[in-house]
Amino acid sequence: MTVSMTSTTAVEDIASAAPAAHLWMHITMHRDRARSEAICRRAHAAGCSAIVLTVDSAVATRRPRTEHTGIAVDPHIVLPNLG
């Protein structure tokens, strides 16, 4: 199972809930390499056996073609794997 770093459930909680699962952690590289490393170390400590690394989307971009839809991310959503 691949756990996203932007999951709303902490990787440790997923590992506890599925102790027999083979976990991988998907991360996107941050400009702050120490932060990326900390996420990788946390995933390893939680039992993840691999890192799935995305390096081609390091910058959030405007999406003019979808801005008119009014769809937005709920500002109250917590992303515990980024902390």
A tleap script that builds the chain and sets N, CA, C and O, in Angstrom:
source leaprc.protein.ff14SB
mol = sequence {
  NMET THR VAL SER MET THR SER THR THR ALA
  VAL GLU ASP ILE ALA SER ALA ALA PRO ALA
  ALA HIE LEU TRP MET HIE ILE THR MET HIE
  ARG ASP ARG ALA ARG SER GLU ALA ILE CYS
  ARG ARG ALA HIE ALA ALA GLY CYS SER ALA
  ILE VAL LEU THR VAL ASP SER ALA VAL ALA
  THR ARG ARG PRO ARG THR GLU HIE THR GLY
  ILE ALA VAL ASP PRO HIE ILE VAL LEU PRO
  ASN LEU CGLY
}
set mol.1.N position { 0.853 -1.156 0.000 }
set mol.1.CA position { 0.000 0.000 0.000 }
set mol.1.C position { 0.911 1.235 0.000 }
set mol.1.O position { 1.902 1.286 0.729 }
set mol.2.N position { 0.569 2.204 -0.809 }
set mol.2.CA position { 1.337 3.445 -0.858 }
set mol.2.C position { 0.597 4.530 -0.087 }
set mol.2.O position { -0.576 4.805 -0.340 }
set mol.3.N position { 1.302 5.134 0.851 }
set mol.3.CA position { 0.738 6.194 1.683 }
set mol.3.C position { 1.222 7.534 1.116 }
set mol.3.O position { 2.420 7.730 0.915 }
set mol.4.N position { 0.307 8.432 0.867 }
set mol.4.CA position { 0.675 9.751 0.359 }
set mol.4.C position { 1.111 10.662 1.498 }
set mol.4.O position { 0.560 10.607 2.598 }
set mol.5.N position { 2.104 11.496 1.225 }
set mol.5.CA position { 2.510 12.442 2.263 }
set mol.5.C position { 1.405 13.466 2.502 }
set mol.5.O position { 1.409 14.145 3.529 }
set mol.6.N position { 0.461 13.589 1.572 }
set mol.6.CA position { -0.656 14.511 1.769 }
set mol.6.C position { -1.917 13.791 2.230 }
set mol.6.O position { -3.024 14.316 2.110 }
set mol.7.N position { -1.738 12.588 2.756 }
set mol.7.CA position { -2.863 11.848 3.333 }
set mol.7.C position { -3.378 12.587 4.563 }
set mol.7.O position { -2.620 13.275 5.248 }
set mol.8.N position { -4.655 12.442 4.834 }
set mol.8.CA position { -5.222 13.046 6.037 }
set mol.8.C position { -5.089 12.116 7.247 }
set mol.8.O position { -5.566 12.431 8.338 }
set mol.9.N position { -4.441 10.977 7.043 }
set mol.9.CA position { -4.172 10.034 8.130 }
set mol.9.C position { -2.661 9.863 8.256 }
set mol.9.O position { -1.971 9.669 7.256 }
set mol.10.N position { -2.154 9.935 9.467 }
set mol.10.CA position { -0.710 9.819 9.696 }
set mol.10.C position { -0.208 8.443 9.294 }
set mol.10.O position { -0.897 7.440 9.483 }
set mol.11.N position { 0.981 8.402 8.745 }
set mol.11.CA position { 1.576 7.140 8.316 }
set mol.11.C position { 1.681 6.159 9.484 }
set mol.11.O position { 1.536 4.952 9.288 }
set mol.12.N position { 1.928 6.653 10.675 }
set mol.12.CA position { 2.013 5.778 11.849 }
set mol.12.C position { 0.661 5.126 12.145 }
set mol.12.O position { 0.602 3.958 12.530 }
set mol.13.N position { -0.418 5.881 11.966 }
set mol.13.CA position { -1.759 5.345 12.202 }
set mol.13.C position { -2.125 4.288 11.161 }
set mol.13.O position { -2.758 3.282 11.480 }
set mol.14.N position { -1.725 4.526 9.931 }
set mol.14.CA position { -1.980 3.547 8.871 }
set mol.14.C position { -1.199 2.265 9.156 }
set mol.14.O position { -1.734 1.165 9.020 }
set mol.15.N position { 0.067 2.410 9.553 }
set mol.15.CA position { 0.891 1.245 9.867 }
set mol.15.C position { 0.300 0.454 11.035 }
set mol.15.O position { 0.321 -0.777 11.022 }
set mol.16.N position { -0.221 1.148 12.034 }
set mol.16.CA position { -0.837 0.468 13.185 }
set mol.16.C position { -2.122 -0.260 12.799 }
set mol.16.O position { -2.407 -1.344 13.309 }
set mol.17.N position { -2.888 0.337 11.905 }
set mol.17.CA position { -4.163 -0.244 11.499 }
set mol.17.C position { -3.993 -1.425 10.536 }
set mol.17.O position { -4.875 -2.275 10.417 }
set mol.18.N position { -2.855 -1.462 9.859 }
set mol.18.CA position { -2.610 -2.529 8.872 }
set mol.18.C position { -1.213 -3.101 9.080 }
set mol.18.O position { -0.346 -2.934 8.222 }
set mol.19.N position { -0.980 -3.777 10.212 }
set mol.19.CA position { 0.362 -4.239 10.551 }
set mol.19.C position { 0.973 -5.232 9.563 }
set mol.19.O position { 2.196 -5.344 9.488 }
set mol.20.N position { 0.156 -5.945 8.812 }
set mol.20.CA position { 0.685 -6.908 7.851 }
set mol.20.C position { 0.909 -6.305 6.461 }
set mol.20.O position { 1.434 -6.973 5.571 }
set mol.21.N position { 0.518 -5.069 6.280 }
set mol.21.CA position { 0.638 -4.427 4.964 }
set mol.21.C position { 2.089 -4.087 4.644 }
set mol.21.O position { 2.875 -3.759 5.533 }
set mol.22.N position { 2.427 -4.169 3.374 }
set mol.22.CA position { 3.722 -3.700 2.889 }
set mol.22.C position { 3.508 -2.231 2.513 }
set mol.22.O position { 2.837 -1.926 1.527 }
set mol.23.N position { 4.081 -1.335 3.300 }
set mol.23.CA position { 3.844 0.100 3.098 }
set mol.23.C position { 4.978 0.762 2.345 }
set mol.23.O position { 6.154 0.487 2.583 }
set mol.24.N position { 4.602 1.636 1.438 }
set mol.24.CA position { 5.518 2.548 0.762 }
set mol.24.C position { 5.009 3.949 1.077 }
set mol.24.O position { 3.827 4.135 1.365 }
set mol.25.N position { 5.896 4.926 1.021 }
set mol.25.CA position { 5.501 6.320 1.255 }
set mol.25.C position { 5.772 7.118 -0.005 }
set mol.25.O position { 6.880 7.097 -0.542 }
set mol.26.N position { 4.753 7.822 -0.472 }
set mol.26.CA position { 4.914 8.694 -1.640 }
set mol.26.C position { 5.182 10.113 -1.165 }
set mol.26.O position { 4.402 10.673 -0.395 }
set mol.27.N position { 6.276 10.689 -1.621 }
set mol.27.CA position { 6.574 12.077 -1.266 }
set mol.27.C position { 6.913 12.878 -2.513 }
set mol.27.O position { 7.333 12.336 -3.535 }
set mol.28.N position { 6.718 14.168 -2.397 }
set mol.28.CA position { 7.140 15.126 -3.413 }
set mol.28.C position { 8.301 15.905 -2.806 }
set mol.28.O position { 8.213 16.371 -1.670 }
set mol.29.N position { 9.373 16.043 -3.550 }
set mol.29.CA position { 10.537 16.755 -3.027 }
set mol.29.C position { 10.188 18.197 -2.689 }
set mol.29.O position { 9.502 18.888 -3.443 }
set mol.30.N position { 10.674 18.625 -1.547 }
set mol.30.CA position { 10.521 20.013 -1.118 }
set mol.30.C position { 11.798 20.777 -1.433 }
set mol.30.O position { 12.877 20.198 -1.554 }
set mol.31.N position { 11.654 22.053 -1.559 }
set mol.31.CA position { 12.839 22.897 -1.728 }
set mol.31.C position { 13.750 22.733 -0.518 }
set mol.31.O position { 14.975 22.731 -0.643 }
set mol.32.N position { 13.136 22.595 0.652 }
set mol.32.CA position { 13.865 22.361 1.892 }
set mol.32.C position { 14.153 20.859 1.986 }
set mol.32.O position { 13.305 20.082 2.424 }
set mol.33.N position { 15.352 20.467 1.573 }
set mol.33.CA position { 15.709 19.046 1.527 }
set mol.33.C position { 15.669 18.389 2.904 }
set mol.33.O position { 15.395 17.194 3.009 }
set mol.34.N position { 15.935 19.147 3.949 }
set mol.34.CA position { 15.882 18.595 5.308 }
set mol.34.C position { 14.456 18.158 5.642 }
set mol.34.O position { 14.258 17.152 6.322 }
set mol.35.N position { 13.482 18.896 5.175 }
set mol.35.CA position { 12.080 18.527 5.408 }
set mol.35.C position { 11.744 17.228 4.678 }
set mol.35.O position { 11.073 16.357 5.231 }
set mol.36.N position { 12.212 17.100 3.436 }
set mol.36.CA position { 11.996 15.865 2.685 }
set mol.36.C position { 12.667 14.687 3.385 }
set mol.36.O position { 12.091 13.604 3.486 }
set mol.37.N position { 13.863 14.904 3.856 }
set mol.37.CA position { 14.574 13.838 4.560 }
set mol.37.C position { 13.838 13.441 5.838 }
set mol.37.O position { 13.747 12.256 6.158 }
set mol.38.N position { 13.319 14.417 6.563 }
set mol.38.CA position { 12.590 14.123 7.794 }
set mol.38.C position { 11.341 13.286 7.507 }
set mol.38.O position { 11.017 12.379 8.274 }
set mol.39.N position { 10.644 13.581 6.418 }
set mol.39.CA position { 9.468 12.803 6.043 }
set mol.39.C position { 9.884 11.371 5.709 }
set mol.39.O position { 9.200 10.422 6.092 }
set mol.40.N position { 10.999 11.210 4.998 }
set mol.40.CA position { 11.491 9.872 4.656 }
set mol.40.C position { 11.874 9.092 5.913 }
set mol.40.O position { 11.554 7.910 6.032 }
set mol.41.N position { 12.547 9.739 6.833 }
set mol.41.CA position { 12.946 9.064 8.078 }
set mol.41.C position { 11.715 8.664 8.896 }
set mol.41.O position { 11.673 7.586 9.489 }
set mol.42.N position { 10.733 9.537 8.918 }
set mol.42.CA position { 9.495 9.228 9.647 }
set mol.42.C position { 8.789 8.029 9.015 }
set mol.42.O position { 8.285 7.159 9.725 }
set mol.43.N position { 8.753 7.984 7.690 }
set mol.43.CA position { 8.140 6.856 6.993 }
set mol.43.C position { 8.887 5.562 7.310 }
set mol.43.O position { 8.266 4.527 7.551 }
set mol.44.N position { 10.191 5.619 7.310 }
set mol.44.CA position { 11.000 4.441 7.634 }
set mol.44.C position { 10.715 3.977 9.056 }
set mol.44.O position { 10.549 2.781 9.299 }
set mol.45.N position { 10.659 4.903 9.983 }
set mol.45.CA position { 10.385 4.564 11.383 }
set mol.45.C position { 9.000 3.934 11.545 }
set mol.45.O position { 8.788 3.109 12.433 }
set mol.46.N position { 8.061 4.329 10.679 }
set mol.46.CA position { 6.703 3.780 10.744 }
set mol.46.C position { 6.602 2.410 10.075 }
set mol.46.O position { 5.571 1.743 10.159 }
set mol.47.N position { 7.681 1.998 9.410 }
set mol.47.CA position { 7.686 0.676 8.792 }
set mol.47.C position { 7.587 0.662 7.283 }
set mol.47.O position { 7.466 -0.410 6.690 }
set mol.48.N position { 7.635 1.820 6.639 }
set mol.48.CA position { 7.597 1.849 5.179 }
set mol.48.C position { 8.900 1.265 4.637 }
set mol.48.O position { 9.988 1.585 5.118 }
set mol.49.N position { 8.770 0.405 3.629 }
set mol.49.CA position { 9.950 -0.258 3.075 }
set mol.49.C position { 10.470 0.398 1.809 }
set mol.49.O position { 11.522 0.010 1.300 }
set mol.50.N position { 9.751 1.387 1.291 }
set mol.50.CA position { 10.196 2.076 0.078 }
set mol.50.C position { 9.648 3.498 0.062 }
set mol.50.O position { 8.641 3.813 0.698 }
set mol.51.N position { 10.340 4.331 -0.678 }
set mol.51.CA position { 9.900 5.714 -0.917 }
set mol.51.C position { 9.591 5.840 -2.401 }
set mol.51.O position { 10.405 5.473 -3.249 }
set mol.52.N position { 8.413 6.359 -2.704 }
set mol.52.CA position { 8.029 6.662 -4.082 }
set mol.52.C position { 8.181 8.173 -4.207 }
set mol.52.O position { 7.449 8.929 -3.568 }
set mol.53.N position { 9.119 8.604 -5.017 }
set mol.53.CA position { 9.510 10.010 -5.071 }
set mol.53.C position { 9.043 10.673 -6.354 }
set mol.53.O position { 9.326 10.196 -7.453 }
set mol.54.N position { 8.323 11.782 -6.202 }
set mol.54.CA position { 7.934 12.598 -7.350 }
set mol.54.C position { 8.795 13.844 -7.341 }
set mol.54.O position { 8.869 14.550 -6.336 }
set mol.55.N position { 9.443 14.111 -8.453 }
set mol.55.CA position { 10.322 15.281 -8.518 }
set mol.55.C position { 9.873 16.302 -9.558 }
set mol.55.O position { 10.517 17.338 -9.717 }
set mol.56.N position { 8.784 16.027 -10.264 }
set mol.56.CA position { 8.398 16.917 -11.353 }
set mol.56.C position { 7.273 17.882 -11.016 }
set mol.56.O position { 6.783 18.584 -11.900 }
set mol.57.N position { 6.858 17.932 -9.765 }
set mol.57.CA position { 5.770 18.848 -9.416 }
set mol.57.C position { 6.076 19.607 -8.132 }
set mol.57.O position { 5.243 19.690 -7.230 }
set mol.58.N position { 7.251 20.144 -8.065 }
set mol.58.CA position { 7.692 20.811 -6.842 }
set mol.58.C position { 7.063 22.181 -6.632 }
set mol.58.O position { 7.185 22.759 -5.552 }
set mol.59.N position { 6.397 22.701 -7.645 }
set mol.59.CA position { 5.807 24.028 -7.540 }
set mol.59.C position { 4.311 23.944 -7.833 }
set mol.59.O position { 3.902 23.403 -8.860 }
set mol.60.N position { 3.516 24.471 -6.943 }
set mol.60.CA position { 2.079 24.546 -7.201 }
set mol.60.C position { 1.842 25.623 -8.251 }
set mol.60.O position { 2.418 26.708 -8.177 }
set mol.61.N position { 1.022 25.331 -9.197 }
set mol.61.CA position { 0.781 26.290 -10.278 }
set mol.61.C position { -0.682 26.719 -10.296 }
set mol.61.O position { -1.556 26.045 -9.752 }
set mol.62.N position { -0.919 27.851 -10.932 }
set mol.62.CA position { -2.290 28.299 -11.162 }
set mol.62.C position { -2.891 27.420 -12.239 }
set mol.62.O position { -2.195 26.954 -13.141 }
set mol.63.N position { -4.172 27.201 -12.135 }
set mol.63.CA position { -4.878 26.418 -13.142 }
set mol.63.C position { -6.072 27.235 -13.624 }
set mol.63.O position { -7.203 27.001 -13.197 }
set mol.64.N position { -5.818 28.195 -14.515 }
set mol.64.CA position { -6.889 29.089 -14.964 }
set mol.64.C position { -8.108 28.364 -15.519 }
set mol.64.O position { -9.234 28.832 -15.352 }
set mol.65.N position { -7.900 27.235 -16.172 }
set mol.65.CA position { -9.045 26.544 -16.788 }
set mol.65.C position { -10.002 25.958 -15.754 }
set mol.65.O position { -11.151 25.660 -16.079 }
set mol.66.N position { -9.534 25.784 -14.487 }
set mol.66.CA position { -10.414 25.222 -13.461 }
set mol.66.C position { -10.744 26.214 -12.346 }
set mol.66.O position { -11.531 25.895 -11.455 }
set mol.67.N position { -10.165 27.397 -12.380 }
set mol.67.CA position { -10.421 28.383 -11.317 }
set mol.67.C position { -11.878 28.811 -11.259 }
set mol.67.O position { -12.390 29.121 -10.184 }
set mol.68.N position { -12.534 28.833 -12.375 }
set mol.68.CA position { -13.929 29.294 -12.420 }
set mol.68.C position { -14.902 28.326 -11.754 }
set mol.68.O position { -16.052 28.691 -11.508 }
set mol.69.N position { -14.473 27.113 -11.459 }
set mol.69.CA position { -15.372 26.111 -10.880 }
set mol.69.C position { -15.712 26.394 -9.426 }
set mol.69.O position { -16.739 25.935 -8.923 }
set mol.70.N position { -14.852 27.148 -8.749 }
set mol.70.CA position { -15.097 27.455 -7.344 }
set mol.70.C position { -14.692 26.335 -6.400 }
set mol.70.O position { -14.884 26.445 -5.189 }
set mol.71.N position { -14.134 25.260 -6.941 }
set mol.71.CA position { -13.686 24.148 -6.103 }
set mol.71.C position { -12.430 24.578 -5.354 }
set mol.71.O position { -11.495 25.120 -5.943 }
set mol.72.N position { -12.422 24.332 -4.060 }
set mol.72.CA position { -11.266 24.707 -3.241 }
set mol.72.C position { -11.050 23.642 -2.169 }
set mol.72.O position { -11.970 22.914 -1.795 }
set mol.73.N position { -9.833 23.572 -1.694 }
set mol.73.CA position { -9.510 22.652 -0.610 }
set mol.73.C position { -10.006 23.246 0.699 }
set mol.73.O position { -9.807 24.430 0.967 }
set mol.74.N position { -10.645 22.429 1.504 }
set mol.74.CA position { -11.142 22.864 2.806 }
set mol.74.C position { -9.953 23.308 3.659 }
set mol.74.O position { -9.044 22.510 3.889 }
set mol.75.N position { -9.932 24.548 4.133 }
set mol.75.CA position { -8.794 25.038 4.909 }
set mol.75.C position { -8.633 24.348 6.271 }
set mol.75.O position { -7.617 24.535 6.940 }
set mol.76.N position { -9.614 23.566 6.679 }
set mol.76.CA position { -9.543 22.882 7.959 }
set mol.76.C position { -8.933 21.480 7.863 }
set mol.76.O position { -8.748 20.805 8.875 }
set mol.77.N position { -8.625 21.055 6.647 }
set mol.77.CA position { -8.022 19.731 6.456 }
set mol.77.C position { -6.610 19.734 7.032 }
set mol.77.O position { -5.822 20.646 6.780 }
set mol.78.N position { -6.310 18.702 7.807 }
set mol.78.CA position { -4.988 18.556 8.422 }
set mol.78.C position { -4.218 17.490 7.652 }
set mol.78.O position { -4.755 16.425 7.348 }
set mol.79.N position { -2.955 17.780 7.338 }
set mol.79.CA position { -2.093 16.844 6.636 }
set mol.79.C position { -0.962 16.437 7.585 }
set mol.79.O position { 0.113 17.037 7.560 }
set mol.80.N position { -1.200 15.419 8.422 }
set mol.80.CA position { -0.253 15.095 9.490 }
set mol.80.C position { 1.109 14.601 9.020 }
set mol.80.O position { 2.078 14.702 9.772 }
set mol.81.N position { 1.217 14.071 7.806 }
set mol.81.CA position { 2.500 13.565 7.353 }
set mol.81.C position { 3.469 14.671 6.935 }
set mol.81.O position { 4.653 14.416 6.713 }
set mol.82.N position { 2.967 15.881 6.832 }
set mol.82.CA position { 3.842 17.008 6.485 }
set mol.82.C position { 4.450 17.659 7.713 }
set mol.82.O position { 5.393 18.443 7.606 }
set mol.83.N position { 3.910 17.335 8.881 }
set mol.83.CA position { 4.346 17.971 10.121 }
set mol.83.C position { 5.601 17.419 10.621 }
set mol.83.O position { 6.096 17.855 11.661 }
savepdb mol mol.pdb
quit
